[in-house]
Amino acid sequence: MRINIEIPESLIEEAMKLSDAKTISELIKEALEEKINVIRRKRLVTFKGSIELDIDLNNLRDRK
């Protein structure tokens, strides 16, 4: 997909220095993937303690 957006040049320059991206397109793709991952992790944290799992850790670890 081709998109035209305005991003401050200083922001792109700093991000390029800090990342392994070789192109601006690669940089933007990596940034979007990272943002998606951060949002997903935050959403997962909201489930903490709300899911009831009937798991016996001793059986899972083959302990007797």
Beta strands, then each sheet from edge to edge (+ up, - down):
end
